Amino acid sequence: MSLLTRRALAGHLVAVTLTAAAAPPAGASACDRATLTLSDAAALAVTAQPLITGLDAQRQAAQASAVAAAQLPDPQLGFGIVDLPIDTNEAYSLTRDSDTQIELSVMQEFPRAEKRRLRGEQLTQEAARLSAEQHLARRSIRLDVTLAWLDVWRFEQELSLVRTLQTEAESQLQAAEIALRTGTTTQAAFLRARQQVNRLEDAAREADQRIEQARSGLSRWIGEAALQPICTDLPPRQDVPPLAQVVTAVADHPQLAGAAAQIAAAEAGSGLARANFSPDWRVAVGYGHRPAFSEMVMLQVGIDLPVFTRNRQDQALTAALAQQQAAEFARQDVLRRLLSQARHSHHDHERLLERLQLYQTRLLPDADAQIQAAQRGWRAGRDGFRDLLDARSAALELRLSALALQHELARSEAQLRYLGAFDAPAGPAEHAHE
């Protein structure tokens, strides 16, 4: 190959490389209305979501049950025949025996007001737990849909990058083929260039496969909307608050609110178990009709006798106190886990940001400079074609690594958002659950 031909081919490769390098990075282009943004996906996921709607129905049921549980039980109506003879000549007669009467009675039980209040309190706290679980479901769904959207974004960006590099590799293959015909390169170099084209084709197909898998995961939350083209823009990156602020925000997490409601319900259960040592009352009023004799009335007062408490009330109290302890330990475990996640995500975010900045400021520019140096050397006849292929392969790996870092950084930010790191501090009477 003549030096002039070599320079022309190398100039074409330089133009392709500079075009790829000048392309806007992921997240730099504006998205039109036809694309699915991350915020659109999150909004769709929590709209008409069956899981959230079902939890809201359970919460309403618990609230209604709490009102009912705090009321007096319904009165009981009794009706019957009392002291009816069944032998002698008075058998089955309502008029021959003076004790026989047709009786109508009403009985009302009067559980202690404290017991009724505690039963209602248990269900009120169950409603509070379900409310917290509903808020937690919203957060969890937003996190899941965010991670699914980011997977689609990553693989589509990867496919775009591979397609661009395929164009470069095919130009390299053409140059290698010409060089092979003119005897200025080896068969091995030509096969290496062709192998690079084939590997990039496989990488493109793999990215296509992963895109389909990621869209299937996204459809779990937003249905057919997952098939829309997604926005190439990542949301603007937010400054992560200091770790101390993130740890403080964890205290308002809805999972902790649900655990606190379980503790309150267990405390009400313990109070109810103690209240069961005190007896309840009942009153019955009756009217007895005797067809052949004078009418009768009846008044009865009943009271529970909790005198054998060893195997009933004592055991119920022991069980209630154990449940209260279990609820408190469960909350401590949830708090530890959330704090661990907060520290881990905050640390990851800082390190990922540092690494991405290293790629953007040093590694990627150096890789581009290495490609251009290899192209200049090949054009001048100083370096071999293999050096240029090696430089391009190294640049591809670096760009894919940088894309993976962008993806991981966005995932860590989503995890911090799930933990409430970006929420405004809650006031004394409110908590930011969403």
C-alpha positions as MATLAB code, in Angstrom:
seq = 'MSLLTRRALAGHLVAVTLTAAAAPPAGASACDRATLTLSDAAALAVTAQPLITGLDAQRQAAQASAVAAAQLPDPQLGFGIVDLPIDTNEAYSLTRDSDTQIELSVMQEFPRAEKRRLRGEQLTQEAARLSAEQHLARRSIRLDVTLAWLDVWRFEQELSLVRTLQTEAESQLQAAEIALRTGTTTQAAFLRARQQVNRLEDAAREADQRIEQARSGLSRWIGEAALQPICTDLPPRQDVPPLAQVVTAVADHPQLAGAAAQIAAAEAGSGLARANFSPDWRVAVGYGHRPAFSEMVMLQVGIDLPVFTRNRQDQALTAALAQQQAAEFARQDVLRRLLSQARHSHHDHERLLERLQLYQTRLLPDADAQIQAAQRGWRAGRDGFRDLLDARSAALELRLSALALQHELARSEAQLRYLGAFDAPAGPAEHAHE';
ca = [
       0.000    0.000    0.000;
       1.352    3.432   -0.865;
       1.899    6.021    1.825;
      -0.786    8.198    0.182;
      -3.365    5.386    0.292;
      -2.473    4.609    3.892;
      -2.930    8.254    4.855;
      -6.323    8.435    3.147;
      -7.634    5.364    4.946;
      -6.260    6.538    8.276;
      -7.850    9.935    7.746;
     -11.205    8.236    7.227;
     -10.776    6.294   10.485;
      -9.828    9.470   12.337;
     -13.017   11.140   11.088;
     -15.134    8.227   12.320;
     -13.427    8.285   15.710;
     -13.798   12.023   16.163;
     -17.478   11.776   15.199;
     -18.008    9.154   17.919;
     -16.008   11.154   20.451;
     -17.958   14.323   19.670;
     -21.322   12.590   20.103;
     -23.155   13.874   23.178;
     -22.802   11.648   26.215;
     -25.741    9.739   27.626;
     -28.155   12.172   29.209;
     -27.052   15.187   27.174;
     -29.765   15.216   24.516;
     -33.261   16.483   24.998;
     -36.112   13.954   25.015;
     -39.324   14.532   23.115;
     -42.780   13.810   24.455;
     -42.975   10.421   22.756;
     -40.214    8.994   24.934;
     -40.639    7.476   28.376;
     -38.705    9.374   31.028;
     -37.778    7.954   34.401;
     -40.250   10.242   36.166;
     -43.000    9.148   33.748;
     -42.310    5.498   34.524;
     -42.347    6.110   38.287;
     -45.644    8.003   38.060;
     -47.240    5.251   35.955;
     -46.066    2.562   38.352;
     -47.891    3.987   41.381;
     -51.046    4.970   39.472;
     -53.846    2.396   39.722;
     -51.365   -0.059   41.226;
     -53.310   -3.125   42.506;
     -50.892   -3.719   45.390;
     -51.317   -0.184   46.735;
     -55.087   -0.215   46.197;
     -55.391   -3.521   48.044;
     -53.412   -2.208   51.023;
     -55.636    0.869   51.155;
     -58.729   -1.364   51.277;
     -57.194   -3.334   54.160;
     -56.428   -0.085   55.984;
     -60.032    1.079   55.629;
     -61.252   -2.291   56.904;
     -59.016   -2.053   59.980;
     -60.189    1.490   60.730;
     -63.850    0.453   60.526;
     -63.174   -2.614   62.679;
     -61.472   -0.409   65.298;
     -64.656    1.644   65.682;
     -66.778   -1.499   65.999;
     -64.433   -3.153   68.517;
     -64.708   -0.212   70.934;
     -68.495   -0.482   71.203;
     -70.648   -2.416   73.659;
     -71.721   -5.826   72.374;
     -75.256   -6.143   71.036;
     -77.978   -7.018   73.550;
     -79.311  -10.568   73.435;
     -83.012  -11.360   73.197;
     -84.276  -14.570   74.779;
     -87.641  -16.320   74.313;
     -88.867  -19.625   75.700;
     -91.194  -21.665   77.898;
     -90.052  -22.222   81.475;
     -91.079  -25.026   83.884;
     -93.382  -26.851   81.472;
     -94.593  -30.179   83.063;
     -94.148  -33.317   80.960;
     -96.026  -35.994   83.014;
     -99.112  -36.450   85.237;
    -102.380  -34.894   84.245;
    -100.670  -31.467   83.964;
     -98.301  -32.610   81.164;
     -97.722  -30.070   78.403;
    -100.260  -27.634   79.786;
     -99.488  -23.936   80.010;
    -102.269  -23.224   82.507;
    -102.406  -26.040   85.050;
     -99.044  -25.535   86.795;
     -98.397  -22.166   88.433;
     -94.671  -22.346   87.663;
     -95.150  -22.605   83.899;
     -94.576  -19.364   82.062;
     -93.788  -17.963   78.667;
     -90.645  -15.926   79.174;
     -89.177  -13.060   77.194;
     -85.816  -11.654   78.305;
     -83.133   -9.183   77.248;
     -79.505   -9.506   78.355;
     -76.763   -6.908   77.969;
     -73.087   -7.533   78.622;
     -70.955   -4.645   79.904;
     -67.256   -5.249   79.171;
     -65.107   -2.707   80.967;
     -64.540    0.521   79.060;
     -60.762    0.046   79.258;
     -61.034   -3.329   77.524;
     -63.164   -1.888   74.740;
     -60.754    1.004   74.296;
     -57.762   -1.335   74.077;
     -59.472   -3.595   71.534;
     -60.164   -0.559   69.387;
     -56.588    0.653   69.900;
     -55.194   -2.655   68.645;
     -57.098   -2.344   65.386;
     -56.291    1.371   65.099;
     -52.606    0.506   65.255;
     -53.166   -2.228   62.687;
     -54.651    0.445   60.399;
     -51.575    2.607   61.062;
     -49.316   -0.324   60.179;
     -51.199   -0.882   56.925;
     -50.948    2.822   56.135;
     -47.180    2.664   56.646;
     -47.042   -0.486   54.524;
     -48.911    1.386   51.796;
     -46.321    4.181   51.886;
     -43.563    1.561   51.894;
     -45.117   -0.116   48.855;
     -45.061    3.202   46.995;
     -41.391    3.691   47.813;
     -40.501    0.108   46.946;
     -42.373    0.252   43.642;
     -40.693    3.532   42.733;
     -37.331    1.947   43.502;
     -38.099   -1.194   41.495;
     -39.403    0.700   38.471;
     -36.408    3.048   38.627;
     -33.966    0.131   38.612;
     -35.872   -1.524   35.755;
     -35.880    1.718   33.708;
     -32.162    2.185   34.346;
     -31.494   -1.338   33.078;
     -33.289   -0.543   29.809;
     -31.393    2.757   29.574;
     -28.024    1.098   30.136;
     -28.469   -1.627   27.547;
     -29.820    0.789   24.961;
     -26.836    3.080   25.536;
     -24.569    0.054   25.286;
     -26.188   -0.955   22.005;
     -25.768    2.566   20.637;
     -22.095    2.561   21.613;
     -21.494   -0.863   20.079;
     -23.222    0.162   16.836;
     -20.960    3.219   16.576;
     -17.898    1.097   17.181;
     -19.131   -1.413   14.613;
     -18.945    1.312   11.985;
     -15.359    2.026   12.982;
     -14.458   -1.678   13.027;
     -15.928   -2.226    9.570;
     -13.852    0.696    8.253;
     -10.799   -0.890    9.857;
     -11.646   -4.205    8.230;
     -11.862   -2.543    4.815;
      -8.480   -0.909    5.371;
      -6.980   -4.212    6.500;
      -8.349   -5.978    3.439;
      -6.768   -3.405    1.116;
      -3.498   -3.608    3.039;
      -3.557   -7.417    2.781;
      -3.996   -7.253   -0.999;
      -1.082   -4.838   -1.350;
       1.099   -6.923    0.931;
       1.582   -4.231    3.581;
      -0.085   -6.214    6.379;
      -0.356   -9.839    7.424;
      -3.143  -12.374    7.198;
      -3.204  -12.470   11.009;
      -3.847   -8.726   11.208;
      -6.689   -9.029    8.690;
      -8.266  -11.921   10.631;
      -7.896   -9.967   13.856;
      -9.801   -7.047   12.327;
     -12.528   -9.361   11.090;
     -12.736  -11.014   14.468;
     -13.254   -7.618   16.070;
     -16.185   -6.938   13.710;
     -17.741  -10.298   14.581;
     -17.290   -9.745   18.316;
     -19.001   -6.374   18.082;
     -21.874   -7.978   16.192;
     -22.252  -10.495   19.008;
     -22.085   -7.681   21.569;
     -24.865   -5.858   19.704;
     -27.047   -8.952   19.700;
     -26.387   -9.499   23.391;
     -27.376   -5.889   24.106;
     -30.584   -6.420   22.106;
     -31.348   -9.506   24.180;
     -30.749   -7.653   27.432;
     -32.944   -4.759   26.287;
     -35.840   -7.168   25.748;
     -35.269   -8.743   29.158;
     -35.095   -5.341   30.838;
     -38.276   -4.166   29.113;
     -40.042   -7.295   30.327;
     -39.005   -6.422   33.880;
     -40.213   -2.854   33.407;
     -43.583   -4.065   32.106;
     -44.204   -5.689   35.520;
     -44.875   -2.182   36.815;
     -46.129   -0.127   33.862;
     -47.532   -2.675   31.428;
     -47.474   -1.889   27.709;
     -45.888    1.524   28.357;
     -42.606   -0.350   28.841;
     -42.464   -0.865   25.068;
     -42.187    2.875   24.370;
     -38.820    4.365   23.388;
     -37.141    5.566   26.545;
     -35.504    8.914   27.051;
     -31.744    8.927   26.589;
     -31.431   11.486   29.388;
     -30.738   10.443   32.926;
     -32.410   12.684   35.499;
     -30.194   15.539   36.702;
     -27.832   14.238   39.342;
     -28.604   15.481   42.839;
     -26.036   16.378   45.432;
     -26.117   13.678   48.086;
     -26.460   15.068   51.621;
     -23.807   14.232   54.231;
     -23.989   10.767   55.747;
     -25.208   12.145   59.099;
     -28.208   13.717   57.356;
     -28.957   10.517   55.459;
     -28.825    8.498   58.684;
     -31.214   10.963   60.322;
     -33.620   10.687   57.395;
     -33.829    6.924   57.897;
     -35.813    7.564   61.093;
     -38.770    8.655   58.929;
     -38.740    5.523   56.782;
     -42.218    3.944   56.495;
     -40.829    0.525   57.390;
     -39.906    1.916   60.809;
     -43.317    3.557   61.073;
     -44.917    0.166   60.446;
     -42.695   -1.463   63.072;
     -43.623    1.277   65.567;
     -47.328    0.629   64.893;
     -46.765   -3.075   65.573;
     -45.139   -2.200   68.904;
     -48.085    0.045   69.808;
     -50.523   -2.742   68.884;
     -48.543   -5.198   71.040;
     -48.606   -2.723   73.940;
     -52.370   -2.476   73.609;
     -52.495   -6.275   73.626;
     -50.489   -6.351   76.855;
     -52.833   -3.805   78.409;
     -55.811   -5.879   77.326;
     -54.284   -8.999   78.868;
     -53.895   -7.132   82.165;
     -57.435   -5.790   81.946;
     -58.760   -9.355   81.597;
     -57.906   -9.914   85.268;
     -60.814   -7.575   86.065;
     -64.325   -9.071   85.738;
     -66.998   -7.963   83.265;
     -70.675   -7.527   84.129;
     -73.931   -8.493   82.492;
     -77.569   -7.681   83.253;
     -80.647   -9.626   82.170;
     -84.262   -8.443   82.427;
     -87.137  -10.827   81.748;
     -90.906  -10.959   81.635;
     -92.815  -14.168   82.343;
     -96.388  -14.611   81.145;
     -98.532  -17.202   83.024;
    -101.904  -17.558   81.260;
    -103.811  -18.720   84.360;
    -101.782  -16.952   87.046;
    -100.147  -13.619   87.823;
     -97.444  -12.195   85.544;
     -93.772  -12.462   86.549;
     -90.701  -10.297   86.038;
     -87.031  -11.227   86.344;
     -83.847   -9.235   86.981;
     -80.427  -10.927   86.981;
     -76.949   -9.525   87.389;
     -73.903  -11.626   86.402;
     -70.184  -11.119   86.927;
     -67.123  -13.014   85.691;
     -65.052  -14.819   88.307;
     -61.393  -14.785   87.206;
     -60.253  -16.835   90.180;
     -58.346  -19.534   88.289;
     -55.903  -17.323   86.407;
     -52.859  -19.598   86.306;
     -53.666  -21.293   83.001;
     -55.699  -18.524   81.397;
     -55.091  -14.868   82.281;
     -51.509  -15.407   83.456;
     -50.591  -17.271   80.285;
     -52.337  -14.730   78.067;
     -50.387  -11.913   79.732;
     -47.110  -13.805   79.307;
     -47.864  -14.307   75.620;
     -48.802  -10.634   75.127;
     -45.601   -9.415   76.804;
     -43.550  -11.790   74.629;
     -45.250  -10.430   71.508;
     -44.473   -6.897   72.641;
     -40.815   -7.807   73.107;
     -40.725   -9.472   69.696;
     -42.159   -6.336   68.068;
     -39.536   -4.143   69.743;
     -36.694   -6.427   68.634;
     -38.120   -6.509   65.107;
     -38.023   -2.711   64.973;
     -34.406   -2.694   66.148;
     -33.539   -5.169   63.399;
     -35.278   -3.027   60.758;
     -33.430    0.065   61.988;
     -30.062   -1.699   61.845;
     -30.738   -2.946   58.342;
     -31.843    0.473   57.067;
     -28.849    2.194   58.654;
     -26.550   -0.384   57.094;
     -28.147    0.217   53.697;
     -27.809    3.979   54.155;
     -24.100    3.783   54.971;
     -23.441    1.291   52.185;
     -25.336    3.301   49.543;
     -23.789    6.598   50.630;
     -20.276    5.128   50.517;
     -20.956    3.509   47.139;
     -22.293    6.761   45.701;
     -19.183    8.689   46.742;
     -16.787    6.094   45.357;
     -18.728    5.606   42.121;
     -18.784    9.360   41.549;
     -15.015    9.549   42.072;
     -14.424    6.658   39.687;
     -16.707    8.103   37.016;
     -14.920   11.440   37.235;
     -11.619    9.600   36.782;
     -12.953    7.982   33.622;
     -14.319   11.243   32.243;
     -11.267   13.387   33.000;
      -8.391   10.962   32.427;
      -9.079    7.434   31.232;
     -11.434    8.154   28.307;
      -9.449   11.161   26.996;
      -6.256    9.095   27.217;
      -7.919    6.237   25.319;
      -9.016    8.600   22.551;
      -5.521   10.096   22.426;
      -4.030    6.613   22.194;
      -6.280    5.775   19.225;
      -5.317    8.975   17.453;
      -1.609    8.349   18.145;
      -1.923    4.814   16.774;
      -3.681    6.147   13.689;
      -0.973    8.748   13.131;
       1.737    6.120   13.573;
       0.057    3.732   11.162;
      -0.495    6.498    8.626;
       3.163    7.465    8.852;
       4.210    3.838    8.532;
       5.875    3.700   11.965;
       3.436    1.407   13.817;
       1.572   -1.750   12.893;
      -2.116   -2.170   12.298;
      -2.342   -4.383   15.387;
      -1.531   -1.408   17.633;
      -4.533    0.445   16.246;
      -6.850   -2.536   16.836;
      -5.542   -2.924   20.384;
      -6.143    0.766   21.070;
      -9.713    0.525   19.809;
     -10.420   -2.617   21.851;
      -9.076   -0.931   24.969;
     -11.193    2.155   24.301;
     -14.318    0.018   23.900;
     -13.732   -1.671   27.247;
     -13.212    1.693   28.920;
     -16.383    3.172   27.431;
     -18.416    0.163   28.486;
     -16.923    0.392   31.974;
     -17.791    4.098   32.145;
     -21.361    3.298   31.074;
     -21.581    0.633   33.779;
     -20.367    3.193   36.335;
     -23.047    5.664   35.227;
     -25.619    2.906   35.639;
     -24.382    1.927   39.101;
     -24.218    5.559   40.201;
     -27.841    6.119   39.176;
     -28.852    2.919   40.995;
     -27.122    4.048   44.199;
     -28.903    7.401   43.967;
     -32.223    5.560   43.583;
     -31.424    3.492   46.676;
     -30.640    6.651   48.647;
     -33.936    8.156   47.494;
     -35.728    5.020   48.717;
     -34.095    5.545   52.110;
     -35.335    9.165   52.185;
     -31.951   10.856   51.737;
     -33.397   13.582   49.505;
     -36.618   14.146   51.478;
     -37.165   17.376   53.353;
     -36.838   16.875   57.130;
     -40.181   15.903   58.630;
     -41.859   18.204   61.131;
     -42.900   17.071   64.610;
     -46.407   16.193   63.434;
     -45.601   14.682   60.065;
     -43.301   12.134   58.544;
     -42.184   11.917   54.965;
     -43.140    8.394   53.959;
     -43.059    8.910   50.219;
];
